[in-house]
Amino acid sequence: MKKFQVKKYSSEFNTLWNEFVAKSKNATFLFHRDFMEYHQDRLEDFSLLIFDEDQQLMAILPANKVDNTLFSHQGLTYGGILLDEKIKLSDCISITKSVFEYLSAFGFKKLIFKEVPTIYHQLPSDELQYLMFVLQGNLVRRDVLSVLDLKSQFVFSRDRKNGIKRGLKNNLIVKEEADFKSFWNEILIPNLALKHQAKPVHTLEEIQYLYSKFPNNIRQFNVYQNDKIVAGTTVFESKLVAHSQYISGNSDKNELGSLDFLHDYLISNVFKDKKYFDFGISNENQGKNINEGLMYWKESFGARSITQDFYEVPIENHIFLDNILL
């Protein structure tokens, strides 16, 4: 088994880290340090870099620590060990073994791991899914994402087509904007407070800051009727995927057809050359329940289900990696 050197992230590795993210086979812009560090005051970063014997960076692990538990970064939607495109399974085994031994030496007892959904992989990269099995990781959560394959022959349902027609009849227009204030303050925050007694994961100041850092990846689309905002969505765009991070409309959204009209515009025009459109999860209660109405709306566009798994792995289980290769 090859030996790899593990180092804890510090600012001296900033450029190296970001350059690696740009070429990793299973990373997106969410792992850029400028994105990860917008909430550094709330999470104790314990990200790792893994080097080969020639001091070439081969993998990174975005992570934070809470007591003696390492989390695949809690501030990110997905995570895990991000790999160089040249990495093969045997190297990935050695890398994972090295990471677990490093964590053991620092007194960690378990790792909470959440995988990167396969639609975000630029090359096949299910190595860690296999290693979770070998490490006897405990599956603690499984979310369902509704994903539209934009290269398939998808068909909108009658309900969605009728919603789009209502949007046209009501003279709705879609605008891409650089200011998130109207959507956040007039649509998103009031709706989340009313329906879920919740707040957006990102404050207005945070999303505006992230947009300033990633203007090509974070895009805001608002729907207007007679110059009044009635709906909108915040899209996180990566190489293969357009993902609606936030979707919300006012109380007249069904009568106006605003969200149907908006997503037809995005799917049929703005992002038609992407491979996937990710509507995100409809799960609640840590994956154990599904908001049926929300899932129905997404599937009515032609979206279908893929899963994202979350594992809890005792650090001591790295011994199970010793005898995989015969």
C-alpha positions as CSV (number, residue, x, y, z in Angstrom):
1,M,0.0,0.0,0.0
2,K,1.4,3.4,-1.0
3,K,2.2,6.0,1.6
4,F,0.6,9.5,1.4
5,Q,1.3,12.5,3.6
6,V,-1.6,14.3,5.2
7,K,-1.4,18.0,6.2
8,K,-4.0,20.2,7.9
9,Y,-5.1,23.1,5.8
10,S,-3.7,26.6,6.6
11,S,-3.8,29.8,4.6
12,E,-0.4,29.0,3.0
13,F,-2.1,26.3,1.0
14,N,-4.9,28.7,-0.3
15,T,-3.7,28.9,-3.9
16,L,-2.7,25.2,-4.1
17,W,-6.1,24.2,-2.7
18,N,-8.1,26.3,-5.2
19,E,-6.0,25.2,-8.1
20,F,-6.7,21.6,-7.1
21,V,-10.5,22.2,-6.9
22,A,-10.5,23.6,-10.4
23,K,-9.1,20.3,-11.8
24,S,-10.5,17.7,-9.4
25,K,-12.7,15.1,-11.0
26,N,-15.4,15.3,-8.4
27,A,-15.3,18.9,-7.1
28,T,-17.3,22.1,-7.8
29,F,-16.9,25.8,-7.0
30,L,-18.4,25.1,-3.5
31,F,-15.0,23.8,-2.4
32,H,-13.1,27.0,-3.3
33,R,-11.8,28.5,-0.1
34,D,-13.7,31.8,-0.8
35,F,-16.9,29.9,-0.7
36,M,-16.0,27.7,2.2
37,E,-14.8,30.5,4.4
38,Y,-17.8,32.8,4.4
39,H,-19.0,31.0,7.5
40,Q,-15.6,30.4,9.1
41,D,-16.6,32.1,12.3
42,R,-19.3,29.5,12.9
43,L,-17.3,26.3,12.1
44,E,-13.8,25.1,13.2
45,D,-12.1,24.2,9.9
46,F,-10.1,21.0,9.9
47,S,-9.7,20.5,6.2
48,L,-6.9,18.2,5.0
49,L,-4.5,18.0,2.0
50,I,-3.1,14.6,0.9
51,F,0.3,14.5,-0.9
52,D,2.1,11.7,-2.6
53,E,5.8,10.8,-2.1
54,D,6.8,13.4,-4.6
55,Q,4.8,16.1,-2.7
56,Q,2.2,16.3,-5.4
57,L,-1.3,17.1,-4.1
58,M,-3.5,14.2,-4.9
59,A,-6.6,14.7,-2.8
60,I,-8.3,17.1,-0.4
61,L,-10.9,16.7,2.3
62,P,-13.0,19.8,3.1
63,A,-13.9,19.3,6.8
64,N,-14.7,20.8,10.2
65,K,-14.4,19.4,13.7
66,V,-16.8,19.3,16.6
67,D,-15.1,17.8,19.7
68,N,-13.7,14.4,18.6
69,T,-15.9,14.1,15.4
70,L,-14.7,15.2,11.9
71,F,-17.5,16.3,9.6
72,S,-17.4,16.3,5.9
73,H,-17.8,20.1,5.9
74,Q,-21.2,21.0,7.6
75,G,-21.3,24.3,5.7
76,L,-21.5,22.6,2.3
77,T,-24.2,20.7,0.5
78,Y,-22.0,17.8,-0.3
79,G,-18.4,16.7,0.3
80,G,-16.0,13.9,1.0
81,I,-12.5,13.3,-0.3
82,L,-12.0,15.1,-3.6
83,L,-9.6,13.4,-6.0
84,D,-7.1,14.2,-8.7
85,E,-8.4,13.0,-12.1
86,K,-5.5,10.5,-12.3
87,I,-6.3,8.7,-9.1
88,K,-7.2,5.0,-9.4
89,L,-9.0,2.9,-6.8
90,S,-5.9,1.4,-5.3
91,D,-4.5,4.9,-4.6
92,C,-7.8,6.0,-3.2
93,I,-7.7,3.1,-0.7
94,S,-4.2,4.2,0.4
95,I,-5.3,7.9,0.6
96,T,-8.3,7.0,2.8
97,K,-6.1,4.8,5.0
98,S,-3.6,7.7,5.5
99,V,-6.4,10.1,6.3
100,F,-7.9,7.8,8.9
101,E,-4.6,7.1,10.5
102,Y,-3.9,10.9,10.7
103,L,-7.3,11.5,12.3
104,S,-6.7,8.7,14.8
105,A,-3.4,10.3,15.8
106,F,-5.3,13.5,16.5
107,G,-7.8,11.7,18.7
108,F,-10.8,11.7,16.4
109,K,-13.3,8.9,17.0
110,K,-15.6,9.2,14.0
111,L,-16.1,10.8,10.6
112,I,-19.5,12.0,9.4
113,F,-19.3,11.8,5.6
114,K,-21.7,13.1,2.9
115,E,-21.0,12.1,-0.7
116,V,-21.0,14.3,-3.8
117,P,-24.0,13.3,-5.9
118,T,-22.8,11.5,-9.1
119,I,-24.3,14.1,-11.4
120,Y,-21.5,16.5,-10.2
121,H,-18.7,14.1,-11.1
122,Q,-16.7,15.1,-14.2
123,L,-15.3,11.6,-14.4
124,P,-16.6,8.4,-12.8
125,S,-15.8,8.7,-9.1
126,D,-17.6,6.2,-6.8
127,E,-14.5,5.1,-5.0
128,L,-15.6,6.5,-1.7
129,Q,-19.0,4.9,-2.0
130,Y,-17.3,1.5,-2.2
131,L,-14.9,2.4,0.7
132,M,-17.8,3.3,2.9
133,F,-19.0,-0.3,2.5
134,V,-15.5,-1.7,3.3
135,L,-15.2,0.6,6.3
136,Q,-18.6,-0.6,7.6
137,G,-19.9,2.9,7.6
138,N,-23.3,3.3,9.1
139,L,-25.8,4.9,6.6
140,V,-27.4,7.6,8.8
141,R,-29.3,9.5,6.1
142,R,-30.3,9.3,2.4
143,D,-31.7,12.2,0.6
144,V,-33.5,12.1,-2.8
145,L,-32.7,14.8,-5.4
146,S,-35.0,15.4,-8.3
147,V,-32.8,15.7,-11.4
148,L,-33.7,16.5,-14.9
149,D,-31.5,15.0,-17.6
150,L,-31.3,17.7,-20.1
151,K,-29.9,15.4,-22.8
152,S,-32.9,13.0,-22.5
153,Q,-36.3,13.3,-24.2
154,F,-38.2,14.8,-21.2
155,V,-41.7,16.0,-21.4
156,F,-43.5,18.6,-19.1
157,S,-46.7,17.4,-17.6
158,R,-50.1,19.0,-18.5
159,D,-50.1,20.8,-15.2
160,R,-46.7,22.4,-15.9
161,K,-47.7,23.3,-19.5
162,N,-50.8,25.0,-18.2
163,G,-48.8,26.9,-15.6
164,I,-46.5,28.1,-18.4
165,K,-49.5,29.3,-20.4
166,R,-50.8,31.2,-17.3
167,G,-47.5,32.9,-17.1
168,L,-47.7,34.0,-20.7
169,K,-51.3,35.2,-20.2
170,N,-50.3,37.2,-17.1
171,N,-47.5,38.9,-19.0
172,L,-44.8,37.6,-16.7
173,I,-41.2,38.4,-17.6
174,V,-37.9,36.9,-16.3
175,K,-34.9,39.0,-15.5
176,E,-31.4,37.9,-14.4
177,E,-30.2,40.4,-11.8
178,A,-27.0,41.1,-9.8
179,D,-29.0,42.3,-6.7
180,F,-30.5,39.7,-4.5
181,K,-32.3,42.2,-2.2
182,S,-35.8,42.1,-3.7
183,F,-35.9,38.3,-3.9
184,W,-34.5,37.8,-0.4
185,N,-36.6,40.5,1.4
186,E,-39.9,40.4,-0.5
187,I,-40.2,36.7,-1.4
188,L,-37.8,34.2,0.1
189,I,-37.5,35.4,3.8
190,P,-41.3,36.0,4.3
191,N,-42.2,32.7,2.6
192,L,-39.8,30.6,4.7
193,A,-40.9,32.3,7.9
194,L,-44.6,31.8,7.1
195,K,-44.4,28.2,5.8
196,H,-41.5,26.6,7.7
197,Q,-40.7,29.1,10.6
198,A,-37.2,29.1,9.0
199,K,-34.6,31.4,7.5
200,P,-32.5,31.0,4.3
201,V,-29.2,29.2,4.9
202,H,-27.5,32.2,3.5
203,T,-28.2,35.7,4.8
204,L,-28.7,38.5,2.2
205,E,-25.2,39.8,3.0
206,E,-23.7,36.3,2.6
207,I,-25.2,35.5,-0.8
208,Q,-24.3,39.0,-2.1
209,Y,-20.7,38.4,-0.9
210,L,-20.6,35.0,-2.5
211,Y,-22.0,36.4,-5.8
212,S,-19.2,39.0,-5.8
213,K,-16.7,36.1,-5.6
214,F,-18.5,33.7,-8.0
215,P,-20.5,35.8,-10.5
216,N,-20.4,33.1,-13.1
217,N,-21.6,30.4,-10.7
218,I,-24.2,32.1,-8.6
219,R,-27.1,33.6,-10.6
220,Q,-30.3,35.2,-9.6
221,F,-33.5,35.1,-11.8
222,N,-36.6,37.0,-10.8
223,V,-40.1,37.0,-12.2
224,Y,-42.0,40.2,-12.6
225,Q,-45.6,41.2,-13.3
226,N,-46.0,44.9,-14.1
227,D,-42.6,45.6,-12.5
228,K,-43.6,43.9,-9.3
229,I,-41.5,40.8,-8.2
230,V,-43.7,37.7,-7.9
231,A,-41.1,34.9,-7.8
232,G,-37.5,33.9,-8.2
233,T,-34.8,31.4,-7.9
234,T,-31.1,31.4,-7.0
235,V,-29.1,29.1,-9.2
236,F,-25.7,27.5,-8.4
237,E,-24.1,26.7,-11.7
238,S,-21.3,24.2,-12.0
239,K,-19.7,22.6,-15.0
240,L,-22.3,20.0,-15.7
241,V,-25.2,21.0,-13.5
242,A,-27.5,24.0,-12.9
243,H,-29.0,23.7,-9.4
244,S,-31.9,25.7,-8.0
245,Q,-30.6,26.5,-4.5
246,Y,-33.6,28.6,-3.6
247,I,-37.0,28.6,-5.2
248,S,-39.9,30.8,-4.0
249,G,-42.9,32.7,-5.2
250,N,-45.6,34.9,-3.7
251,S,-49.0,33.7,-2.6
252,D,-50.3,34.0,-6.2
253,K,-47.7,31.7,-7.7
254,N,-50.1,29.0,-8.7
255,E,-52.7,31.4,-10.2
256,L,-49.9,33.3,-12.0
257,G,-47.9,30.2,-13.1
258,S,-44.8,32.1,-12.0
259,L,-42.6,29.2,-11.0
260,D,-43.6,27.1,-14.0
261,F,-42.9,30.0,-16.3
262,L,-39.6,30.7,-14.7
263,H,-38.3,27.1,-14.8
264,D,-39.4,26.6,-18.4
265,Y,-37.3,29.6,-19.3
266,L,-34.3,28.3,-17.4
267,I,-34.6,24.7,-18.7
268,S,-35.5,25.6,-22.3
269,N,-33.1,28.6,-22.7
270,V,-30.6,29.6,-20.1
271,F,-29.3,26.1,-19.1
272,K,-30.3,24.0,-22.1
273,D,-26.7,23.1,-22.8
274,K,-26.0,21.7,-19.3
275,K,-26.1,18.0,-18.7
276,Y,-28.5,18.2,-15.7
277,F,-30.9,20.5,-14.0
278,D,-30.9,19.7,-10.2
279,F,-34.1,20.8,-8.5
280,G,-32.6,19.6,-5.2
281,I,-34.2,17.6,-2.4
282,S,-37.8,17.4,-1.2
283,N,-36.8,15.6,2.0
284,E,-37.5,16.6,5.6
285,N,-36.7,15.0,8.9
286,Q,-33.1,14.0,8.0
287,G,-34.2,12.2,4.9
288,K,-37.0,10.1,6.5
289,N,-39.9,12.0,5.0
290,I,-40.7,13.6,1.6
291,N,-42.8,16.6,0.8
292,E,-45.0,14.9,-1.7
293,G,-46.4,18.1,-3.3
294,L,-42.9,19.6,-3.8
295,M,-41.6,16.4,-5.3
296,Y,-44.6,16.1,-7.6
297,W,-44.0,19.6,-8.9
298,K,-40.3,18.8,-9.7
299,E,-41.1,15.5,-11.3
300,S,-43.8,17.2,-13.5
301,F,-40.9,18.8,-15.4
302,G,-39.5,15.4,-16.1
303,A,-37.1,15.2,-13.2
304,R,-36.3,11.8,-11.7
305,S,-34.7,10.6,-8.5
306,I,-31.0,10.1,-7.6
307,T,-29.8,9.7,-4.0
308,Q,-27.2,11.3,-1.8
309,D,-25.9,9.2,1.2
310,F,-24.6,10.3,4.6
311,Y,-22.4,7.9,6.6
312,E,-21.0,7.7,10.1
313,V,-17.7,5.8,10.3
314,P,-15.6,5.0,13.4
315,I,-12.1,6.1,12.8
316,E,-10.7,2.8,14.1
317,N,-12.4,1.0,11.2
318,H,-9.5,1.9,9.0
319,I,-8.0,-1.5,9.8
320,F,-10.6,-2.9,7.3
321,L,-8.7,-1.2,4.5
322,D,-5.5,-3.3,5.1
323,N,-6.5,-6.4,3.2
324,I,-8.7,-5.3,0.4
325,L,-6.2,-5.8,-2.4
326,L,-5.3,-9.5,-2.9
